[in-house]
């Protein structure tokens, strides 16, 4: 197989922008790129388990149509002919909306989700849907193998958008869409060493996305570089960044009093140094404490669990939920109205608190994971009580509550070779500013030991 002037072995490794450019210029064909990704998936996915539905026939038909449009001289979109994929809770016409539940993979979707439509309008070829945890909660279905971390299979992939993170990290697709309700894009991205963006709530429509808790659900983006994220945002219709100076804030005590791993502390310190050496001012602020993040996370569950119960209740007869998902649904059914109202009030206070912090800065620098990726054995040993998940969400779930954009940025590896990441949180609508700052950190490639 050939791909114009480019050897096919290079296609999965080049950037999203580079591949789009090669296809647009005729240096590679969409069929060649798609066939290469399909062959790579056929070779690696039996070990990685990141695809829920790999639509080889449909993808090749899309690629052939993309090459024909180019040959006719038609106007091409920014992702023309590039093979991508989406999480299994995002509708793709002709494929089932499985949501990590095998019994729900019986009927194909008649229509694309709104974000899937945007990908197609930008010219993307859809390889299929990517695996996720059961119902989007804490464990994968017992009858299926969980996606395997390509860095080390002993490490968990740390969230429901595990299939997208593994696929992007392992080069099975150039970028992917996931969803993030409490950290489900950012945590797998951090665990797999890729970029994971949770945009501002409402930035991208949720039509055709299976809900868990719609007031917390966000469509998210995963890619291997800040530049690829920027291209994907453009293709999905996000507004351009304003060219303005940006200020970064780091909470006081974060580096010495927040019970972070040594590698997380090192990564954060190196990020501060990288910003300062690039002329980006970093200030230490007292306005945000670990206790406030923990309190916000505690308010997340009494809002998420009842919403999940309402979302899944119409299909309980064919759900056959595993213990973790069933425990979440039971908690949702049993959460009192008074507790939900108290959580809603806490959410409003938290939103006001974060808006007040952003009155004096532009971006918050935080961890994603307190101690890095969890070991698979530790994850399996963790009980099904939903509250046991909350300590791992303390740096991510608060920003689902507030709706502010947040970006997981790779920051090297620890001494054991596991990926390390930092998190940038921005003002409402500031996704592109976060990506701009992430470009400053792309030099953080050495181990954060």
C-alpha positions as CSV (number, residue, x, y, z in Angstrom):
1,X,0.0,0.0,0.0
2,X,1.3,3.5,-0.8
3,X,0.1,6.9,0.1
4,X,1.5,9.3,-2.4
5,X,4.9,10.6,-1.4
6,X,4.4,9.7,2.3
7,X,5.2,6.2,3.6
8,X,2.1,4.8,5.2
9,X,4.0,4.0,8.4
10,X,4.2,7.7,9.0
11,X,0.4,8.4,8.8
12,X,-0.7,7.4,12.3
13,X,2.3,9.2,13.9
14,X,2.0,12.6,12.2
15,X,-0.1,15.4,13.7
16,X,-3.8,15.9,12.9
17,X,-2.9,19.1,11.1
18,X,-0.2,17.5,9.1
19,X,-2.3,14.6,8.0
20,X,-5.2,17.0,7.0
21,X,-2.7,19.0,5.0
22,X,-1.3,16.0,3.2
23,X,-4.7,14.8,2.2
24,X,-5.8,18.3,1.1
25,X,-2.6,18.7,-1.0
26,X,-2.7,15.1,-2.4
27,X,0.5,13.9,-0.7
28,X,-1.7,11.2,1.0
29,X,-5.2,9.9,0.2
30,X,-8.0,9.5,2.8
31,X,-8.3,5.9,1.7
32,X,-4.6,5.2,2.5
33,X,-4.8,7.0,5.9
34,X,-8.1,5.2,6.8
35,X,-6.8,1.8,5.7
36,X,-3.7,2.3,7.6
37,X,-5.6,3.2,10.8
38,X,-8.0,0.2,10.3
39,X,-5.0,-2.2,9.9
40,X,-3.4,-0.7,13.0
41,X,-6.6,-1.1,15.0
42,X,-6.9,-4.7,13.8
43,X,-3.4,-5.4,14.9
44,X,-3.4,-3.6,18.3
45,X,-7.0,-3.4,19.5
46,X,-7.2,-7.0,20.5
47,X,-4.7,-6.0,23.3
48,X,-5.9,-2.4,23.8
49,X,-9.7,-2.9,23.7
50,X,-10.4,0.7,22.9
51,X,-13.0,0.3,20.1
52,X,-16.6,-0.6,20.9
53,X,-17.6,-0.7,17.2
54,X,-15.0,-0.5,14.5
55,X,-16.8,0.3,11.2
56,X,-14.2,-0.7,8.7
57,X,-16.6,-0.9,5.7
58,X,-18.3,2.3,6.5
59,X,-15.0,4.2,7.1
60,X,-13.6,3.1,3.8
61,X,-16.7,4.2,2.0
62,X,-16.4,7.6,3.7
63,X,-12.7,7.8,2.7
64,X,-13.4,6.9,-0.9
65,X,-16.1,9.7,-1.0
66,X,-13.6,12.1,0.5
67,X,-11.0,11.4,-2.1
68,X,-13.6,11.7,-4.9
69,X,-14.7,15.2,-3.6
70,X,-11.1,16.3,-3.6
71,X,-10.6,14.9,-7.2
72,X,-13.7,17.0,-8.3
73,X,-12.2,20.1,-6.8
74,X,-14.9,20.6,-4.2
75,X,-14.4,22.8,-1.2
76,X,-12.8,20.8,1.6
77,X,-13.3,21.1,5.3
78,X,-10.5,21.5,7.9
79,X,-10.6,17.7,8.7
80,X,-11.2,16.5,5.2
81,X,-10.5,12.8,4.9
82,X,-8.9,12.4,8.4
83,X,-9.9,9.3,10.3
84,X,-11.3,10.1,13.8
85,X,-13.6,8.3,16.3
86,X,-16.1,9.2,19.1
87,X,-17.0,7.7,22.4
88,X,-19.8,5.1,22.4
89,X,-22.4,7.4,24.1
90,X,-22.2,9.9,21.1
91,X,-24.6,8.8,18.3
92,X,-23.2,7.8,15.0
93,X,-25.7,7.1,12.2
94,X,-25.7,3.3,11.5
95,X,-24.0,2.3,14.7
96,X,-25.6,1.4,18.0
97,X,-25.6,3.8,21.0
98,X,-24.2,1.2,23.4
99,X,-23.1,3.4,26.3
100,X,-20.7,0.7,27.5
101,X,-23.7,-1.7,28.0
102,X,-23.5,-4.8,25.6
103,X,-27.3,-5.4,25.7
104,X,-27.9,-1.9,24.3
105,X,-25.9,-2.6,21.1
106,X,-28.9,-4.0,19.2
107,X,-30.2,-1.2,17.1
108,X,-28.3,1.3,14.9
109,X,-28.8,5.0,15.4
110,X,-30.9,6.6,12.7
111,X,-29.2,10.0,13.1
112,X,-25.9,11.5,14.1
113,X,-25.4,13.4,17.3
114,X,-25.0,17.2,16.7
115,X,-21.3,17.0,17.3
116,X,-20.9,14.0,15.0
117,X,-22.7,16.1,12.3
118,X,-20.1,18.8,12.9
119,X,-17.2,16.3,12.4
120,X,-18.7,15.1,9.2
121,X,-19.3,18.7,8.0
122,X,-15.6,19.4,8.6
123,X,-14.8,16.4,6.4
124,X,-13.8,13.8,9.0
125,X,-14.0,10.0,8.4
126,X,-15.5,8.2,11.3
127,X,-13.8,4.9,12.1
128,X,-16.4,3.9,14.7
129,X,-17.2,4.3,18.4
130,X,-14.8,3.9,21.3
131,X,-15.2,1.9,24.5
132,X,-16.4,3.4,27.7
133,X,-17.2,2.4,31.2
134,X,-20.6,0.9,31.9
135,X,-23.1,3.7,31.6
136,X,-20.3,6.2,32.0
137,X,-19.7,5.4,35.6
138,X,-16.8,3.9,37.5
139,X,-16.3,0.4,36.2
140,X,-16.4,-1.3,32.8
141,X,-19.0,-4.0,32.1
142,X,-17.9,-7.3,33.6
143,X,-18.4,-9.1,30.3
144,X,-15.9,-7.0,28.4
145,X,-12.2,-6.2,28.8
146,X,-11.5,-2.6,29.9
147,X,-9.3,-0.5,27.6
148,X,-5.7,-1.1,28.4
149,X,-3.3,1.8,29.2
150,X,-0.8,1.8,26.3
151,X,2.0,3.0,28.6
152,X,1.6,0.1,31.0
153,X,-1.4,-2.3,31.3
154,X,-0.9,-2.3,35.1
155,X,-2.2,1.3,35.2
156,X,-5.9,2.0,34.9
157,X,-7.2,4.5,32.3
158,X,-9.0,6.4,35.1
159,X,-12.4,7.4,33.6
160,X,-15.3,6.7,31.3
161,X,-13.7,8.1,28.2
162,X,-11.0,5.4,28.4
163,X,-11.4,4.2,24.9
164,X,-10.9,7.6,23.3
165,X,-7.8,8.3,25.5
166,X,-6.2,4.9,24.7
167,X,-7.1,5.2,20.9
168,X,-5.5,8.6,20.7
169,X,-2.4,7.7,22.8
170,X,-1.8,4.5,20.8
171,X,-2.2,6.1,17.4
172,X,-5.4,4.3,16.5
173,X,-7.0,7.6,15.6
174,X,-5.6,11.1,15.4
175,X,-8.1,12.7,17.8
176,X,-11.4,11.7,19.4
177,X,-14.5,13.0,21.1
178,X,-15.5,11.9,24.6
179,X,-17.7,13.2,27.4
180,X,-16.9,14.6,30.8
181,X,-19.4,14.6,33.7
182,X,-16.9,14.6,36.6
183,X,-13.5,14.3,34.9
184,X,-14.1,11.6,32.3
185,X,-12.1,13.2,29.6
186,X,-9.4,14.9,31.7
187,X,-8.5,11.9,33.9
188,X,-8.1,9.3,31.1
189,X,-6.2,11.9,29.1
190,X,-3.9,12.4,32.1
191,X,-3.5,8.6,32.6
192,X,-2.7,8.0,28.9
193,X,-0.4,11.0,28.3
194,X,-2.6,13.0,25.9
195,X,-4.5,16.3,25.9
196,X,-8.0,16.3,27.2
197,X,-10.3,19.3,27.0
198,X,-13.6,19.8,28.8
199,X,-15.0,23.0,27.2
200,X,-17.3,25.5,28.9
201,X,-20.6,23.8,29.6
202,X,-22.9,24.3,26.6
203,X,-20.2,25.1,24.2
204,X,-21.1,22.0,22.1
205,X,-24.6,20.7,21.9
206,X,-25.6,17.5,23.7
207,X,-28.2,16.5,21.2
208,X,-27.7,12.8,20.4
209,X,-25.4,12.3,23.4
210,X,-26.7,9.7,25.9
211,X,-27.0,11.6,29.2
212,X,-25.8,10.9,32.6
213,X,-26.5,14.2,34.2
214,X,-27.1,16.9,31.6
215,X,-26.3,19.8,33.8
216,X,-22.9,18.3,34.4
217,X,-22.3,16.6,31.0
218,X,-19.8,18.1,28.6
219,X,-18.7,16.9,25.1
220,X,-14.9,16.8,25.4
221,X,-11.9,16.6,23.0
222,X,-8.8,14.4,23.1
223,X,-5.7,14.9,20.9
224,X,-1.9,14.3,21.0
225,X,-0.9,18.0,20.9
226,X,-2.1,21.5,21.7
227,X,-2.1,22.3,18.0
228,X,-4.3,19.3,17.2
229,X,-6.7,20.5,19.9
230,X,-6.8,23.9,18.3
231,X,-7.6,22.5,14.9
232,X,-10.3,20.3,16.3
233,X,-11.9,23.3,18.2
234,X,-11.9,25.3,14.9
235,X,-13.5,22.4,13.0
236,X,-16.2,22.1,15.6
237,X,-17.0,25.8,15.4
238,X,-15.4,27.2,18.6
239,X,-14.6,31.0,18.4
240,X,-11.0,32.1,17.9
241,X,-8.9,33.2,20.9
242,X,-8.5,36.8,21.7
243,X,-4.8,38.0,21.5
244,X,-4.4,39.2,25.0
245,X,-1.9,38.8,27.8
246,X,-2.8,36.0,30.2
247,X,-2.2,35.7,34.0
248,X,-1.9,32.3,35.7
249,X,-2.7,31.7,39.4
250,X,-1.5,28.8,41.6
251,X,-3.3,28.2,44.9
252,X,-1.2,28.7,48.0
253,X,-0.2,25.4,49.6
254,X,-0.7,23.4,46.4
255,X,2.9,22.3,46.2
256,X,3.6,21.5,49.8
257,X,0.3,20.9,51.6
258,X,-2.1,19.1,49.2
259,X,-0.9,15.5,49.6
260,X,0.2,15.3,46.0
261,X,2.7,12.7,44.6
262,X,6.2,13.9,44.2
263,X,5.8,13.7,40.4
264,X,2.6,15.8,40.4
265,X,4.4,18.5,42.5
266,X,7.4,18.5,40.2
267,X,5.2,18.8,37.1
268,X,3.3,21.8,38.6
269,X,6.6,23.4,39.6
270,X,8.0,22.9,36.2
271,X,4.9,24.4,34.6
272,X,5.2,27.5,36.8
273,X,8.8,27.9,35.7
274,X,7.9,27.4,32.1
275,X,5.3,30.0,32.2
276,X,7.5,32.5,34.0
277,X,10.4,31.9,31.6
278,X,8.0,32.6,28.7
279,X,6.8,35.9,30.1
280,X,3.5,34.6,31.5
281,X,3.1,35.9,35.1
282,X,2.2,33.4,37.8
283,X,0.8,34.6,41.1
284,X,0.1,32.6,44.2
285,X,-3.4,33.1,45.5
286,X,-5.1,32.4,48.8
287,X,-8.6,32.5,47.4
288,X,-8.8,28.7,46.5
289,X,-8.2,26.0,49.1
290,X,-8.2,22.2,48.9
291,X,-11.0,22.2,51.4
292,X,-13.2,24.2,49.0
293,X,-12.4,21.8,46.1
294,X,-13.4,18.9,48.4
295,X,-16.6,20.6,49.4
296,X,-17.5,21.2,45.8
297,X,-16.8,17.6,45.0
298,X,-19.1,16.5,47.8
299,X,-21.9,18.5,46.3
300,X,-21.4,16.8,42.9
301,X,-22.7,13.3,43.8
302,X,-26.1,14.4,45.1
303,X,-26.7,16.1,41.8
304,X,-25.2,13.5,39.5
305,X,-26.7,10.3,41.0
306,X,-30.4,11.4,40.9
307,X,-29.9,12.7,37.3
308,X,-28.4,9.3,36.3
309,X,-31.3,7.5,37.9
310,X,-33.7,9.5,35.9
311,X,-31.7,9.0,32.7
312,X,-31.5,5.2,33.1
313,X,-34.9,4.5,34.7
314,X,-36.8,4.1,31.4
315,X,-34.5,1.2,30.3
316,X,-34.1,-0.6,33.6
317,X,-35.6,-3.8,32.2
318,X,-32.7,-4.4,29.8
319,X,-30.0,-2.7,31.8
320,X,-28.7,-5.5,34.0
321,X,-26.3,-3.1,35.6
322,X,-23.0,-4.2,37.3
323,X,-22.5,-3.5,41.0
324,X,-20.8,0.0,40.5
325,X,-23.5,1.4,38.2
326,X,-26.3,-0.2,40.2
327,X,-24.9,1.4,43.4
328,X,-24.9,4.8,41.6
329,X,-28.5,4.4,40.5
330,X,-29.6,3.2,43.9
331,X,-28.0,6.3,45.4
332,X,-29.8,8.5,43.0
333,X,-33.1,6.9,43.7
334,X,-32.6,7.3,47.4
335,X,-31.2,10.9,47.4
336,X,-33.8,13.1,49.1
337,X,-35.1,16.3,47.6
338,X,-33.7,18.2,50.5
339,X,-30.2,16.9,49.9
340,X,-30.5,17.7,46.2
341,X,-31.6,21.3,47.0
342,X,-28.7,21.7,49.5
343,X,-26.3,20.4,46.8
344,X,-27.7,22.9,44.3
345,X,-27.2,25.7,46.8
346,X,-23.6,24.6,47.3
347,X,-23.1,24.5,43.6
348,X,-24.3,28.1,43.2
349,X,-22.0,29.2,46.0
350,X,-19.1,27.4,44.3
351,X,-19.9,29.0,40.9
352,X,-19.9,32.4,42.5
353,X,-16.6,31.6,44.3
354,X,-14.8,30.6,41.1
355,X,-16.2,33.6,39.2
356,X,-14.7,35.8,42.0
357,X,-11.3,34.1,41.6
358,X,-11.4,34.8,37.9
359,X,-12.0,38.5,38.6
360,X,-8.3,38.7,39.4
361,X,-6.7,36.1,37.1
362,X,-7.3,34.3,33.8
363,X,-6.2,30.7,34.3
364,X,-5.9,28.4,37.3
365,X,-3.1,25.9,37.5
366,X,-4.1,22.7,39.3
367,X,-3.3,18.9,39.2
368,X,-5.6,16.4,37.4
369,X,-4.8,13.3,39.5
370,X,-3.5,13.6,43.1
371,X,-1.3,10.5,42.8
372,X,-1.2,9.7,39.1
373,X,-3.0,6.8,37.4
374,X,-4.5,4.2,39.7
375,X,-3.2,0.6,39.6
376,X,-5.7,-1.7,37.9
377,X,-5.7,-4.0,40.9
378,X,-6.5,-1.1,43.3
379,X,-9.4,-0.1,41.0
380,X,-10.8,-3.6,41.0
381,X,-10.5,-3.8,44.8
382,X,-12.3,-0.5,45.4
383,X,-15.8,-1.1,46.5
384,X,-19.0,-0.1,44.6
385,X,-20.1,2.7,47.0
386,X,-20.3,5.8,44.8
387,X,-18.7,8.0,47.5
388,X,-15.5,6.0,47.2
389,X,-14.9,7.6,43.7
390,X,-15.0,11.1,45.0
391,X,-11.4,11.5,46.3
392,X,-10.1,10.8,42.8
393,X,-12.4,13.6,41.4
394,X,-11.5,16.4,43.7
395,X,-9.6,18.4,41.0
396,X,-12.0,17.7,38.1
397,X,-15.6,17.4,39.3
398,X,-15.7,21.0,40.7
399,X,-15.4,22.4,37.2
400,X,-18.2,20.3,35.9
401,X,-20.3,22.0,38.7
402,X,-19.1,25.4,37.7
403,X,-19.1,24.8,34.0
404,X,-15.7,26.4,33.4
405,X,-13.3,25.0,30.7
406,X,-10.5,22.8,31.9
407,X,-7.6,21.2,30.0
408,X,-5.4,18.2,31.0
409,X,-1.9,18.8,29.7
410,X,0.8,16.1,29.5
411,X,3.8,16.9,31.7
412,X,6.2,14.1,31.2
413,X,6.3,10.8,33.2
414,X,7.2,9.7,36.7
415,X,10.1,7.4,37.7
416,X,8.0,4.4,36.9
417,X,7.2,5.6,33.4
418,X,3.6,6.5,34.1
419,X,2.2,9.7,32.5
420,X,2.0,12.9,34.6
421,X,-0.3,15.8,33.8
422,X,-1.3,19.3,35.0
423,X,-4.6,21.0,34.6
424,X,-5.4,24.5,33.3
425,X,-8.8,26.0,34.2
426,X,-10.1,29.1,32.5
427,X,-12.8,31.7,32.5
428,X,-16.1,30.8,30.7
429,X,-15.5,30.6,27.0
430,X,-11.7,30.6,27.3
431,X,-11.0,27.2,25.7
432,X,-8.6,28.7,23.1
433,X,-6.7,30.6,25.8
434,X,-6.1,27.4,27.6
435,X,-4.8,25.7,24.4
436,X,-2.6,28.8,23.8
437,X,-1.0,28.3,27.3
438,X,-0.7,24.6,26.7
439,X,1.6,25.3,23.8
440,X,4.0,26.9,26.3
441,X,4.1,23.6,28.2
442,X,4.8,21.3,25.2
443,X,8.5,21.5,26.1
444,X,7.8,19.6,29.4
445,X,8.9,16.2,27.9
446,X,11.4,15.0,30.5
447,X,10.3,12.8,33.3
448,X,8.7,14.6,36.2
449,X,10.4,12.4,38.8
